[in-house]
């Protein structure tokens, strides 16, 4: 557990840094904070975002939230909460942006980012919990690497399978859960 | 029904065609024995490359392809399972291939077992396994330096991540675990000296640990900080020239680390010579972005659209660097956007560039001339390791 505690401490400190005014400004400027949660394919971003995973073909049917304060399509990488996500979007896999697909287990160890909601102009702290215990979903791969750092700094690395502390380490997909409003915006 | 009729008509056609040719071929084709299974040479030619397929769409079913990139045909020579964020590590002296992998007893659930599976180079059949205790083998997009050999290839080093870091030392002859070494704040293993390893650490330093004859940790030495992780971090996979590891950074600085002694030594860095035509900037990009040939020339996969977050975007050129003269020898324009590169260890080396569609483009490394495409050898060709 000491390893976990140490890790949590690092994550907490990272959140503190990520919620500074400077990073909020950067975010509003369109950049991303933090990195993410799960393994990504090092394919060109254009390819990954253009086709999702599995290459080409018909698009996934859109899933708007229906809430004007939570705008966007939850099957698309450009949905505001996914600003620091990496992996298969659970919205496309039987779950939602904030819940795991049926029968999977949500990882308690996560990566965290700060994303700007264009509707209410607030910055939210988003927790990218992985869903674990079933094999790769295979739909809606998102691949973002801004501020990602190599494995030498694991807490900033999105190549790691964050299905840690779960019954099974098998990775299925990633969520983007609202933890709260970033302090600077309150 | 229609297809049966069509099949019968086809058979009749073939029969009459056969009858017409019988005089020409008085002897029928010989009978062929069953079962027959192909074997490989014990030592692979230097034109062969191990291509690790992460298989992101089905991670428990990862694998590696053994590909002859120098041949005119029969490129795919065999496959080896590499399950669940596994690693593949060919020995250069033991006639064996080691695979670090993770299984669950019910595929995605049940009891977890981490193992090193031992494969025979000639038969490509499994000949044994060593169970790794603790269910802690590091699971992440494959990096060659999470499984390495030391002590004249008698021992394997396995990097663990829980998220606490540690290294398991494995005796390959005795097929047993020798030790587990905690490695707080450091990642991966770079074989160092006669018997030991170095890890890169989150504070920008590296720590070298010597192992005693029993595989237990002895002296450790931590370097000065040299890896600027915030501003210009090193990619984790070096190109090895002898015992010197050449690392390249996100912004295109090359740094040599000497792993020949008991403690790794930073030999300093130089920048890849700047080039025009940046849009906005040439930077290394991809997964395995640097490789070396036998002559010690370095090949770096370069992306013209470099910037923060571009480091895994792949590249469109391979730049050939002479690290002794610190010069850019040549730029190789790649036919396709590529993910990883690897130079073969032939006298006249080939440069292999893997594509996100799982195909390999092969170039003459000395001239940059395109040689061939080997189509669809993997789903997600991440790391490549040339036979040596």
Interface residues (C-beta under 8 A of the other chain):
Chain A: X2 X3 X4 X6 X7 X31 X32 X39 X40 X41 X42 X43 X44 X45 X47 X53 X54 X55 X109 X133 X134 X135 X136 X138 X141 X143 X144 X145 X146 X147 X148 X149 X150 X151 X152 X153 X154 X157 X159 X160 X161 X163 X164 X167 X168 X169 X170 X171
Chain B: X54 X56 X57 X58 X59 X60 X84 X85 X102 X104 X107 X108 X109 X110 X112 X135 X138 X139 X140 X141 X143 X161 X162 X163 X164 X165 X184 X186 X187 X188 X200 X201 X202 X227 X229 X230 X233 X234 X235 X236 X286 X287 X308 X309 X310 X311 X312 X313 X314 X337 X339 X340 X356 X357 X380 X382
